[in-house]
Each structure stands twice: as C-alpha cells, then as structure tokens.
Amino acid sequence: MICAACGEWADVPRVDGDVLVCGLCGHREPFSRLPMFALTGPSGTGKSTVCRGLGALLGDHAVVLEQDVLWIGALRDPEDDYGSFRQTWLRMAAMVNQNGRPTVLCGTVAPPQFERRPERALFSDIHYLALVADDDVLARRLRGRPAWRGWDDEQRIADMLAFNTWMKTTETDPPMRLLDTTDATVEDTTKAVADWVLGHLKPR
C-alpha cells in the first residue's frame, strides 16, 4: 500500500479507527473500514452457483466477487497457507470497500487464513458463512463434475469430505455460521445467503 504523502510502500497496513496511517512518515488519511462477508465451504456445496445469483438479490448493498478468478499462476503457491492468494484478496476487497459498499467474497477459506493476516486490520469485521452438505450428497456432486475438474481422484474426494466434517465440527474465532445445502434448492440457498448479508447490514 502506497502512502499518498511520502510515496513509500507499506507491507503491513496500520489503521487508527477509520484512518489509514503511514508507518514511515505518519501521514493520515480517511479509510472506510467496512465489513467483508466470506461465503465459504467445501467444493460441491454450491458456492459458485450461489455467487452467480447473489448480486441480483443484494443490489447496491454489496459487491459480490468470485474468489477463484484469481486462482492463477503464482497466487496458487501453497507457502504460508496460500498467503499470497489470501493477501491479494484482502487488499482487493479493502479497495472495493472504499466505494462505500462491503464485499461478499465467494470461495473456500478458513477463518484463520484471513484473521491472522496484517490486512485483516483493513476491515471492521469479517463474517463467515459456510455451506455444508451430507457426505454422500457431496461425494456424488463431486463425482458428477466434468473430467477436467479432476474429481475422479477418490483421495481428493476423501480429503474434501474431511474438510466438510472440519467445517461442521470446528469452533473458530470468529465463528462460522453453517448453512446445509443437502436438500435446498439453489434459489432458496441464494436467498438465505442474501438474507444473511443484509441482516448484518441493517442498522442496530
């Protein structure tokens, strides 16, 4: 992040309330620390499908982004728990938020992958909603995907089912809310996700 005053780059952003502070020269400028919404969950639970219809239900209330569009090149490096990928998305979402609307990021993430990043300070809150499903239904969905997606590997499916169990049973800080898509229609799931986002945006 580049300081508007001294022009230096900061690897670790500093905030003071709704003010961005340069750690080198002390320059202060207004910065909108809005919430971010992470729609997460194992592969096959419906995240990408929901993402396609979510923007129409949220309208001007939030900006919906599909995480996988940046799952490319060097950003797929697993070092530091895919640190470059997580850092890029947090910075991108924080910049989107400067337009006055919070971001809904659709794609698999566990809370620790965002919460321990320096860029977490750029948001007032990050809310997590995890789509989950029964293991047999999830496995059937994954096996039914096109061959190019690589789900003919039974070990890969087993790993995803283990992640599904982790999502259902692990207490995280902040907590993840769960939404079971086993028997739900796409329309009902999309509406439930939209209601979840809008519920957090209502004045309290």
Buried (B, 14 or more C-beta within 10 A) or exposed (E): BEBEEEEEEBEEBBBEEEEBBBEBEEBBEEBBBBBBBBBBBBBBBBBBBBBEBBBEBBEEBBBBBBBEEBEEEEBEEEEEEBBBBBBBBBBBBBEBBEEEBBBBBBBBBBBEBBEEBEBBBBBEEBBBBBBBBBBEBBBEBBEEEEEEEEBEEEEEBEEBBEBBEBBBEEEBEEEBEEBBBEEBEEEEBBBBBBEBBBEBBEEE
